[in-house]
Amino acid sequence: MGPGGALVNIGPRGAYLNTGLPGTGLYDRQRIGGGSAPARAAASSDLEIRVGIDDEGRISIKDSFGDAITRASALARIRRAASFKEEASRLTAEFQREREAKNVAFIDIHRRSPALVCEIAIQASLRDLMPEVCAPRPFPSISRSATNMISKGAS
């Protein structure tokens, strides 16, 4: 409950006041009321986390606000959980499949691309070309009888 930028949460761990500047990502969380000690201890083991993977394939562990969890004891407890191991394994396998698909697509583009020819190769092939020698050839001689036959056919 509360107006925009301010929120009060009441639960077994106690009451908290959350304040923030909308659109900036800046916020503050303060405890304003107590809960019972056993409830706080039980609730602290139920930490809401978000497991993700970055572009380099590194697993990230963040809290419900999106901030990286850095406390070593919390990270160790999270990494021991079966649910974390399953999610990390799923994310890693998905990352590897996507990376492999991109590699296959890149290799396919390379295979389909025409070979590049450098200037040195073009110059070498031009040096190997021999100019065609054109020499005039005499017309074949026509025998007299063939000439008579041609002139008779024309008349």
C-alpha positions as CSV (number, residue, x, y, z in Angstrom):
1,M,0.0,0.0,0.0
2,G,1.1,3.5,-0.6
3,P,1.3,6.4,-3.1
4,G,3.6,6.4,-6.2
5,G,7.3,6.4,-5.1
6,A,6.4,5.1,-1.6
7,L,5.3,1.6,-0.6
8,V,4.8,-0.1,2.7
9,N,5.2,-3.9,2.8
10,I,3.9,-5.8,5.9
11,G,4.8,-9.5,6.2
12,P,6.1,-12.1,8.6
13,R,9.5,-10.4,8.5
14,G,8.1,-7.1,9.7
15,A,7.0,-3.9,8.0
16,Y,9.2,-2.1,5.5
17,L,9.0,1.3,3.9
18,N,10.2,1.4,0.3
19,T,10.7,4.8,-1.3
20,G,12.1,5.7,-4.7
21,L,12.2,8.2,-7.5
22,P,10.1,6.8,-10.3
23,G,12.0,6.3,-13.6
24,T,15.4,6.7,-12.0
25,G,16.1,3.3,-10.5
26,L,17.0,5.0,-7.2
27,Y,15.2,3.6,-4.1
28,D,15.6,3.0,-0.4
29,R,14.2,0.3,1.8
30,Q,14.0,0.7,5.6
31,R,12.5,-1.6,8.3
32,I,9.8,0.3,10.2
33,G,8.3,-2.5,12.3
34,G,9.4,-5.8,13.7
35,G,8.3,-9.4,13.0
36,S,8.9,-12.3,15.2
37,A,12.4,-13.7,15.3
38,P,11.5,-17.2,14.1
39,A,9.5,-15.8,11.2
40,R,12.5,-13.6,10.1
41,A,14.9,-16.5,10.3
42,A,12.6,-18.7,8.2
43,A,11.9,-16.0,5.7
44,S,15.6,-15.2,5.2
45,S,16.2,-18.7,3.8
46,D,13.5,-18.0,1.2
47,L,15.5,-15.4,-0.7
48,E,14.0,-14.4,-4.0
49,I,16.8,-14.4,-6.6
50,R,17.0,-14.0,-10.4
51,V,19.6,-16.1,-12.2
52,G,20.7,-14.9,-15.6
53,I,23.5,-15.3,-18.1
54,D,25.4,-12.4,-19.9
55,D,26.7,-12.2,-23.5
56,E,30.0,-13.9,-22.4
57,G,28.3,-16.9,-20.8
58,R,28.8,-15.8,-17.2
59,I,26.0,-16.7,-14.7
60,S,24.7,-13.7,-12.7
61,I,22.8,-13.9,-9.5
62,K,20.6,-10.9,-8.6
63,D,18.1,-10.0,-5.9
64,S,14.4,-9.2,-6.5
65,F,15.5,-5.5,-7.1
66,G,17.9,-6.5,-9.9
67,D,21.0,-5.8,-7.8
68,A,23.9,-8.3,-7.9
69,I,24.2,-10.4,-4.8
70,T,27.8,-10.0,-3.6
71,R,27.7,-11.4,0.0
72,A,29.9,-14.5,-0.1
73,S,27.8,-16.5,2.4
74,A,24.6,-15.8,0.4
75,L,26.3,-16.7,-2.9
76,A,27.6,-20.0,-1.4
77,R,24.1,-20.9,-0.1
78,I,22.5,-20.1,-3.4
79,R,25.1,-22.0,-5.5
80,R,24.5,-25.1,-3.3
81,A,20.7,-25.1,-4.0
82,A,19.5,-27.7,-6.5
83,S,17.1,-25.2,-8.1
84,F,20.1,-22.9,-8.8
85,K,22.1,-25.7,-10.3
86,E,19.3,-26.7,-12.6
87,E,18.6,-23.2,-13.7
88,A,22.3,-22.5,-14.3
89,S,22.7,-25.7,-16.2
90,R,19.6,-24.9,-18.4
91,L,20.9,-21.3,-19.1
92,T,24.4,-22.6,-20.0
93,A,23.0,-25.3,-22.3
94,E,20.7,-22.7,-24.0
95,F,23.6,-20.2,-24.3
96,Q,25.8,-22.9,-25.9
97,R,23.0,-23.9,-28.4
98,E,22.6,-20.2,-29.4
99,R,26.3,-19.7,-29.8
100,E,26.6,-22.9,-31.9
101,A,23.8,-21.8,-34.1
102,K,25.4,-18.4,-34.7
103,N,28.7,-20.2,-35.5
104,V,27.0,-22.5,-38.0
105,A,25.3,-19.6,-39.7
106,F,28.6,-17.7,-39.9
107,I,30.4,-20.7,-41.4
108,D,27.6,-21.1,-43.9
109,I,27.9,-17.5,-45.0
110,H,31.7,-18.1,-45.4
111,R,31.1,-21.2,-47.5
112,R,28.6,-19.5,-49.8
113,S,30.6,-16.4,-50.4
114,P,32.7,-16.2,-53.5
115,A,36.4,-16.5,-53.2
116,L,38.2,-13.2,-52.9
117,V,40.8,-12.5,-55.5
118,C,43.7,-10.2,-54.6
119,E,45.5,-7.8,-56.9
120,I,48.6,-10.0,-57.0
121,A,46.7,-13.0,-58.2
122,I,45.0,-10.9,-61.0
123,Q,48.4,-9.5,-62.1
124,A,49.9,-13.0,-62.2
125,S,47.0,-14.4,-64.3
126,L,47.3,-11.4,-66.7
127,R,51.1,-12.1,-67.1
128,D,50.2,-15.7,-68.1
129,L,47.9,-14.6,-70.9
130,M,49.5,-14.7,-74.3
131,P,48.2,-12.2,-76.9
132,E,46.6,-13.8,-79.8
133,V,48.7,-13.4,-82.9
134,C,46.6,-12.4,-85.9
135,A,48.3,-13.0,-89.3
136,P,46.5,-12.5,-92.6
137,R,45.8,-15.7,-94.4
138,P,45.5,-15.8,-98.2
139,F,42.2,-16.6,-99.7
140,P,42.1,-20.1,-101.1
141,S,42.6,-20.2,-104.8
142,I,39.6,-21.1,-106.9
143,S,40.2,-23.2,-109.9
144,R,39.1,-22.0,-113.3
145,S,36.4,-24.6,-113.6
146,A,34.9,-23.5,-110.3
147,T,34.9,-19.9,-111.5
148,N,33.1,-20.9,-114.7
149,M,30.5,-22.8,-112.7
150,I,29.9,-19.8,-110.4
151,S,29.6,-17.4,-113.3
152,K,27.2,-19.8,-115.2
153,G,25.1,-20.2,-112.1
154,A,24.8,-16.4,-111.8
155,S,23.5,-16.0,-115.4
